Structure formats: structure tokens, C-alpha cells
Amino acid sequence: MGVGTCLSAFALRWSKGVADMADLVLSNTLVLDRCTSVQSKLNAASRLRLFSSAHTPSSADSLAIYTAIEATFDTYAIKTMNPSWAAPVKIVDGQYQTVGPTESYSSPVTTPNTLYGLFVDDNAGNLLFALEFDTAIIYGVGAPALSIQIAYNVWSESLHP
């Protein structure tokens, strides 16, 4: 190939004078690689925490947003989840999953909380991910134990410029 010649993995289509990129679909090999990388990071350092104020997670959120609304019921404790994340398994072509350990919380003795979601940090000041529950959990005195197990999925994706 001469200087200035470049091959692209993308096929361009022209529609009404505008270039449209074809979908880029990741192979199972690359999806597995991404899931293994996430699993490795979670096994290096990950902690499960709960939040007790209504908040919709965003990719732009920082850990400070969640620590300001962290649960406060009297039996609450941050749960260390590493190194217990399972090796990734293929769910279907283009999707792999790593599953964390089941973490349990005992019922509050005196101080109830309404729980809106969970978040996971790396114990170094970094928020890894957060999840808002579909429905808030009213976690009060005499409630049954709360058990949480997180399944982290990585899917093939399409990239569009």
C-alpha cells in the first residue's frame, strides 16, 4: 500500500448525500475479553453499598453523590465483594456475564431506611456502577434479611459516528 492509503473496517453507505456507517458488532472473543477485564477489576477491589434517597444513576455521577445518600440503618455495613466474582460465562452469542457473591443484610433493630438502590465502588474513591431499584424497599424493624447478588453483563455493541 502506498503512503496515505488506508483501509477501513467500516462500509460506508450514502443516503441523500450523507455517509451512514454500517453497524460494528463485536465478536464473542472481544466481548469475553471485556467481561474478563471487568471481572478482574471487580475481583481486585469492589464493595457493595446501598443508597437511601431517590436518585437516578448517571454515567457522570461521582462516588460523593452516593456517599451523601448512603443507607444508615443500624445493621448496615459496606460489603467487600472481592475476590468472589465468578469467571465470565457466555449467556448467548454477544453476551457474557460475571456474577458477584450473595451479600446479606440483617433487619434493622431500631433505625429503618427506605432503600432506593445500590452502588459499587473500588475502595479507592472510584464509583464503578450504580443501580436504582425498580421499586424502593422499605427496610424496617423486623423485616426479613435482604440478600443481594449482582450479575454484571457485557454485550456486543454497535458503534455509530
C-alpha positions as protocol buffer text, in pm:
chain_id: "A"
residue {
  index: 1
  type: MET
  ca { x: 0 y: 0 z: 0 }
}
residue {
  index: 2
  type: GLY
  ca { x: 119 y: 346 z: -78 }
}
residue {
  index: 3
  type: VAL
  ca { x: 157 y: 631 z: 166 }
}
residue {
  index: 4
  type: GLY
  ca { x: -180 y: 782 z: 251 }
}
residue {
  index: 5
  type: THR
  ca { x: -371 y: 466 z: 168 }
}
residue {
  index: 6
  type: CYS
  ca { x: -592 y: 347 z: 449 }
}
residue {
  index: 7
  type: LEU
  ca { x: -826 y: 52 z: 468 }
}
residue {
  index: 8
  type: SER
  ca { x: -1133 y: 80 z: 686 }
}
residue {
  index: 9
  type: ALA
  ca { x: -1328 y: -199 z: 852 }
}
residue {
  index: 10
  type: PHE
  ca { x: -1640 y: 9 z: 803 }
}
residue {
  index: 11
  type: ALA
  ca { x: -1853 y: 1 z: 492 }
}
residue {
  index: 12
  type: LEU
  ca { x: -1986 y: 342 z: 400 }
}
residue {
  index: 13
  type: ARG
  ca { x: -2333 y: 384 z: 258 }
}
residue {
  index: 14
  type: TRP
  ca { x: -2452 y: 709 z: 107 }
}
residue {
  index: 15
  type: SER
  ca { x: -2807 y: 821 z: 164 }
}
residue {
  index: 16
  type: LYS
  ca { x: -2923 y: 1163 z: 49 }
}
residue {
  index: 17
  type: GLY
  ca { x: -2564 y: 1286 z: 39 }
}
residue {
  index: 18
  type: VAL
  ca { x: -2484 y: 1179 z: 397 }
}
residue {
  index: 19
  type: ALA
  ca { x: -2246 y: 896 z: 488 }
}
residue {
  index: 20
  type: ASP
  ca { x: -2405 y: 625 z: 704 }
}
residue {
  index: 21
  type: MET
  ca { x: -2179 y: 378 z: 882 }
}
residue {
  index: 22
  type: ALA
  ca { x: -2266 y: 11 z: 898 }
}
residue {
  index: 23
  type: ASP
  ca { x: -2305 y: -144 z: 1243 }
}
residue {
  index: 24
  type: LEU
  ca { x: -1989 y: -271 z: 1411 }
}
residue {
  index: 25
  type: VAL
  ca { x: -2064 y: -590 z: 1601 }
}
residue {
  index: 26
  type: LEU
  ca { x: -1811 y: -725 z: 1849 }
}
residue {
  index: 27
  type: SER
  ca { x: -1710 y: -1090 z: 1829 }
}
residue {
  index: 28
  type: ASN
  ca { x: -1761 y: -1329 z: 2122 }
}
residue {
  index: 29
  type: THR
  ca { x: -1384 y: -1316 z: 2174 }
}
residue {
  index: 30
  type: LEU
  ca { x: -1384 y: -941 z: 2226 }
}
residue {
  index: 31
  type: VAL
  ca { x: -1700 y: -942 z: 2443 }
}
residue {
  index: 32
  type: LEU
  ca { x: -1544 y: -1213 z: 2662 }
}
residue {
  index: 33
  type: ASP
  ca { x: -1224 y: -1008 z: 2684 }
}
residue {
  index: 34
  type: ARG
  ca { x: -1422 y: -702 z: 2801 }
}
residue {
  index: 35
  type: CYS
  ca { x: -1616 y: -907 z: 3059 }
}
residue {
  index: 36
  type: THR
  ca { x: -1294 y: -1069 z: 3187 }
}
residue {
  index: 37
  type: SER
  ca { x: -1142 y: -723 z: 3227 }
}
residue {
  index: 38
  type: VAL
  ca { x: -1443 y: -605 z: 3432 }
}
residue {
  index: 39
  type: GLN
  ca { x: -1436 y: -924 z: 3641 }
}
residue {
  index: 40
  type: SER
  ca { x: -1064 y: -871 z: 3710 }
}
residue {
  index: 41
  type: LYS
  ca { x: -1124 y: -513 z: 3828 }
}
residue {
  index: 42
  type: LEU
  ca { x: -1415 y: -622 z: 4048 }
}
residue {
  index: 43
  type: ASN
  ca { x: -1205 y: -901 z: 4199 }
}
residue {
  index: 44
  type: ALA
  ca { x: -920 y: -658 z: 4270 }
}
residue {
  index: 45
  type: ALA
  ca { x: -1140 y: -429 z: 4480 }
}
residue {
  index: 46
  type: SER
  ca { x: -1517 y: -394 z: 4493 }
}
residue {
  index: 47
  type: ARG
  ca { x: -1758 y: -305 z: 4768 }
}
residue {
  index: 48
  type: LEU
  ca { x: -2138 y: -317 z: 4772 }
}
residue {
  index: 49
  type: ARG
  ca { x: -2316 y: -19 z: 4924 }
}
residue {
  index: 50
  type: LEU
  ca { x: -2681 y: 91 z: 4940 }
}
residue {
  index: 51
  type: PHE
  ca { x: -2841 y: 433 z: 4897 }
}
residue {
  index: 52
  type: SER
  ca { x: -3149 y: 564 z: 5074 }
}
residue {
  index: 53
  type: SER
  ca { x: -3265 y: 867 z: 4876 }
}
residue {
  index: 54
  type: ALA
  ca { x: -3436 y: 878 z: 4538 }
}
residue {
  index: 55
  type: HIS
  ca { x: -3169 y: 917 z: 4270 }
}
residue {
  index: 56
  type: THR
  ca { x: -3145 y: 805 z: 3909 }
}
residue {
  index: 57
  type: PRO
  ca { x: -2787 y: 694 z: 3833 }
}
residue {
  index: 58
  type: SER
  ca { x: -2593 y: 864 z: 3557 }
}
residue {
  index: 59
  type: SER
  ca { x: -2257 y: 787 z: 3396 }
}
residue {
  index: 60
  type: ALA
  ca { x: -2148 y: 1135 z: 3508 }
}
residue {
  index: 61
  type: ASP
  ca { x: -2211 y: 1059 z: 3879 }
}
residue {
  index: 62
  type: SER
  ca { x: -1926 y: 1058 z: 4129 }
}
residue {
  index: 63
  type: LEU
  ca { x: -1890 y: 847 z: 4440 }
}
residue {
  index: 64
  type: ALA
  ca { x: -1961 y: 1154 z: 4655 }
}
residue {
  index: 65
  type: ILE
  ca { x: -2319 y: 1169 z: 4523 }
}
residue {
  index: 66
  type: TYR
  ca { x: -2387 y: 822 z: 4663 }
}
residue {
  index: 67
  type: THR
  ca { x: -2195 y: 850 z: 4990 }
}
residue {
  index: 68
  type: ALA
  ca { x: -2408 y: 1157 z: 5070 }
}
residue {
  index: 69
  type: ILE
  ca { x: -2724 y: 943 z: 5041 }
}
residue {
  index: 70
  type: GLU
  ca { x: -2582 y: 616 z: 5173 }
}
residue {
  index: 71
  type: ALA
  ca { x: -2801 y: 390 z: 5386 }
}
residue {
  index: 72
  type: THR
  ca { x: -2791 y: 444 z: 5762 }
}
residue {
  index: 73
  type: PHE
  ca { x: -2997 y: 162 z: 5914 }
}
residue {
  index: 74
  type: ASP
  ca { x: -2831 y: 35 z: 6232 }
}
residue {
  index: 75
  type: THR
  ca { x: -2719 y: -306 z: 6098 }
}
residue {
  index: 76
  type: TYR
  ca { x: -2587 y: -159 z: 5772 }
}
residue {
  index: 77
  type: ALA
  ca { x: -2228 y: -232 z: 5672 }
}
residue {
  index: 78
  type: ILE
  ca { x: -2035 y: -192 z: 5348 }
}
residue {
  index: 79
  type: LYS
  ca { x: -1982 y: -539 z: 5197 }
}
residue {
  index: 80
  type: THR
  ca { x: -1648 y: -634 z: 5042 }
}
residue {
  index: 81
  type: MET
  ca { x: -1721 y: -833 z: 4725 }
}
residue {
  index: 82
  type: ASN
  ca { x: -1372 y: -920 z: 4609 }
}
residue {
  index: 83
  type: PRO
  ca { x: -1225 y: -1164 z: 4514 }
}
residue {
  index: 84
  type: SER
  ca { x: -1553 y: -1352 z: 4475 }
}
residue {
  index: 85
  type: TRP
  ca { x: -1672 y: -1252 z: 4124 }
}
residue {
  index: 86
  type: ALA
  ca { x: -1721 y: -1564 z: 3909 }
}
residue {
  index: 87
  type: ALA
  ca { x: -1541 y: -1626 z: 3582 }
}
residue {
  index: 88
  type: PRO
  ca { x: -1740 y: -1487 z: 3288 }
}
residue {
  index: 89
  type: VAL
  ca { x: -1983 y: -1722 z: 3117 }
}
residue {
  index: 90
  type: LYS
  ca { x: -2149 y: -1686 z: 2778 }
}
residue {
  index: 91
  type: ILE
  ca { x: -2523 y: -1625 z: 2810 }
}
residue {
  index: 92
  type: VAL
  ca { x: -2586 y: -1608 z: 2434 }
}
residue {
  index: 93
  type: ASP
  ca { x: -2368 y: -1506 z: 2141 }
}
residue {
  index: 94
  type: GLY
  ca { x: -2257 y: -1149 z: 2205 }
}
residue {
  index: 95
  type: GLN
  ca { x: -2332 y: -1154 z: 2580 }
}
residue {
  index: 96
  type: TYR
  ca { x: -2112 y: -1261 z: 2872 }
}
residue {
  index: 97
  type: GLN
  ca { x: -2180 y: -1229 z: 3243 }
}
residue {
  index: 98
  type: THR
  ca { x: -1984 y: -1229 z: 3569 }
}
residue {
  index: 99
  type: VAL
  ca { x: -2175 y: -1283 z: 3892 }
}
residue {
  index: 100
  type: GLY
  ca { x: -2081 y: -1147 z: 4232 }
}
residue {
  index: 101
  type: PRO
  ca { x: -2123 y: -1313 z: 4569 }
}
residue {
  index: 102
  type: THR
  ca { x: -2457 y: -1302 z: 4750 }
}
residue {
  index: 103
  type: GLU
  ca { x: -2440 y: -1037 z: 5020 }
}
residue {
  index: 104
  type: SER
  ca { x: -2693 y: -1026 z: 5304 }
}
residue {
  index: 105
  type: TYR
  ca { x: -2812 y: -755 z: 5537 }
}
residue {
  index: 106
  type: SER
  ca { x: -2991 y: -831 z: 5861 }
}
residue {
  index: 107
  type: SER
  ca { x: -3307 y: -645 z: 5953 }
}
residue {
  index: 108
  type: PRO
  ca { x: -3267 y: -309 z: 6128 }
}
residue {
  index: 109
  type: VAL
  ca { x: -3311 y: -327 z: 6503 }
}
residue {
  index: 110
  type: THR
  ca { x: -3422 y: 33 z: 6556 }
}
residue {
  index: 111
  type: THR
  ca { x: -3342 y: 257 z: 6258 }
}
residue {
  index: 112
  type: PRO
  ca { x: -3535 y: 177 z: 5937 }
}
residue {
  index: 113
  type: ASN
  ca { x: -3446 y: 308 z: 5589 }
}
residue {
  index: 114
  type: THR
  ca { x: -3615 y: 323 z: 5252 }
}
residue {
  index: 115
  type: LEU
  ca { x: -3363 y: 182 z: 5006 }
}
residue {
  index: 116
  type: TYR
  ca { x: -3362 y: 314 z: 4650 }
}
residue {
  index: 117
  type: GLY
  ca { x: -3065 y: 135 z: 4501 }
}
residue {
  index: 118
  type: LEU
  ca { x: -2712 y: 8 z: 4526 }
}
residue {
  index: 119
  type: PHE
  ca { x: -2370 y: 123 z: 4419 }
}
residue {
  index: 120
  type: VAL
  ca { x: -2031 y: -44 z: 4392 }
}
residue {
  index: 121
  type: ASP
  ca { x: -1700 y: 131 z: 4449 }
}
residue {
  index: 122
  type: ASP
  ca { x: -1338 y: 18 z: 4436 }
}
residue {
  index: 123
  type: ASN
  ca { x: -1239 y: 135 z: 4787 }
}
residue {
  index: 124
  type: ALA
  ca { x: -1009 y: 395 z: 4627 }
}
residue {
  index: 125
  type: GLY
  ca { x: -1265 y: 671 z: 4575 }
}
residue {
  index: 126
  type: ASN
  ca { x: -1399 y: 550 z: 4240 }
}
residue {
  index: 127
  type: LEU
  ca { x: -1760 y: 471 z: 4164 }
}
residue {
  index: 128
  type: LEU
  ca { x: -1774 y: 160 z: 3944 }
}
residue {
  index: 129
  type: PHE
  ca { x: -2150 y: 138 z: 3886 }
}
residue {
  index: 130
  type: ALA
  ca { x: -2488 y: 209 z: 4042 }
}
residue {
  index: 131
  type: LEU
  ca { x: -2835 y: 65 z: 4008 }
}
residue {
  index: 132
  type: GLU
  ca { x: -3172 y: 214 z: 4101 }
}
residue {
  index: 133
  type: PHE
  ca { x: -3420 y: -48 z: 4224 }
}
residue {
  index: 134
  type: ASP
  ca { x: -3743 y: -80 z: 4022 }
}
residue {
  index: 135
  type: THR
  ca { x: -3933 y: -14 z: 4344 }
}
residue {
  index: 136
  type: ALA
  ca { x: -3799 y: 132 z: 4667 }
}
residue {
  index: 137
  type: ILE
  ca { x: -3754 y: -120 z: 4950 }
}
residue {
  index: 138
  type: ILE
  ca { x: -3894 y: -13 z: 5284 }
}
residue {
  index: 139
  type: TYR
  ca { x: -3647 y: -186 z: 5513 }
}
residue {
  index: 140
  type: GLY
  ca { x: -3770 y: -165 z: 5868 }
}
residue {
  index: 141
  type: VAL
  ca { x: -3761 y: -329 z: 6206 }
}
residue {
  index: 142
  type: GLY
  ca { x: -3849 y: -699 z: 6181 }
}
residue {
  index: 143
  type: ALA
  ca { x: -3803 y: -717 z: 5802 }
}
residue {
  index: 144
  type: PRO
  ca { x: -3659 y: -1041 z: 5664 }
}
residue {
  index: 145
  type: ALA
  ca { x: -3290 y: -1044 z: 5573 }
}
residue {
  index: 146
  type: LEU
  ca { x: -3210 y: -865 z: 5249 }
}
residue {
  index: 147
  type: SER
  ca { x: -2992 y: -1068 z: 5009 }
}
residue {
  index: 148
  type: ILE
  ca { x: -2835 y: -912 z: 4701 }
}
residue {
  index: 149
  type: GLN
  ca { x: -2643 y: -1077 z: 4418 }
}
residue {
  index: 150
  type: ILE
  ca { x: -2524 y: -871 z: 4122 }
}
residue {
  index: 151
  type: ALA
  ca { x: -2487 y: -1011 z: 3771 }
}
residue {
  index: 152
  type: TYR
  ca { x: -2277 y: -781 z: 3550 }
}
residue {
  index: 153
  type: ASN
  ca { x: -2344 y: -830 z: 3178 }
}
residue {
  index: 154
  type: VAL
  ca { x: -2133 y: -721 z: 2882 }
}
residue {
  index: 155
  type: TRP
  ca { x: -2297 y: -718 z: 2539 }
}
residue {
  index: 156
  type: SER
  ca { x: -2176 y: -676 z: 2186 }
}
residue {
  index: 157
  type: GLU
  ca { x: -2241 y: -325 z: 2070 }
}
residue {
  index: 158
  type: SER
  ca { x: -2294 y: -117 z: 1763 }
}
residue {
  index: 159
  type: LEU
  ca { x: -2093 y: 197 z: 1709 }
}
residue {
  index: 160
  type: HIS
  ca { x: -2237 y: 486 z: 1512 }
}
residue {
  index: 161
  type: PRO
  ca { x: -2035 y: 801 z: 1437 }
}
